[in-house]
Amino acid sequence: MIYITGDTHGGVDMRKLSRRELKRAHIGLTGNDHLIITGDFGFPFTPDDIKEYESGEKTEYTEFIRWFKERPYKVLFVDGNHDNHDWWSRQPVTEMFGGRVQVHPHSQNVIHLMRGEVYEIEGRSFFTFGGAASVDKAYRIEGFSWWSGEEATDDEIERALDNLEKVSYKVDHIITHTLPGSVITRLPILGIKDYPCRTAEFLDEVLERVQYDKWFCGHFHIDAAIPEHRLFVLYNTVHRLGFFDEILNGEKTLYTLE
């Protein structure tokens, strides 16, 4: 079964994946399941995380990596703006689920779903495109807590459009970190609506051209449904894929943006 949740931020927002919280949500992930994180995964985040792991120190990062290794299920994620893009750019690329992926070298069951790919996971097709612009980059340090690779590049956009053309611009689901720019303007969040984001601009084109059943993203630190676009913004909740059909059918509830 496929489950989806929002940002984890390198341990800051991992509580939702604890055994206690999953039990409260009546979720029992097994070796046959996939958990998708919609960006800002954050493992590793700073270069210190990597140095500490390589030195064998027992740190918060190494303990979380041990925790991931012990999970029986696969953890799949798209990158967000708060991910170490320099480090990921140096990791090997392989193929899985019919598209390009990067397997985490510190935990083999953690897999980066790359920008512009179309995957087949448990019989469903997914188009993925991570990344976003950081509104707080002025307060961060380039190469340590902020990376220029957070935004979409020309090559990534071209690859995305090529892959979408191969499937006739039709997929079951879309997984991104941010939203299309035209949808961001509807969010009740101050200070982000007018911030330029090339990734969000490209996602407007995806919204216009691609047929899909549901779209999932993170980034905005809220849990909300936008029924008009069959779109769900996730943060502190974990849900099985079928749950979102129940929301659209009026059988379950999630905060809804009217």
Helices and strands as residue ranges (DSSP letters): E 2-5, G 9-11, G 15-17, H 19-24, E 34-37, H 47-55, H 60-70, E 74-77, H 85-89, E 94-96, E 99-103, E 110-113, E 117-121, E 124-129, G 137-139, G 148-150, H 154-166, E 173-176, H 181-184, H 198-209, E 214-217, E 224-226, G 227-229, E 231-233, E 238-240, H 243-248
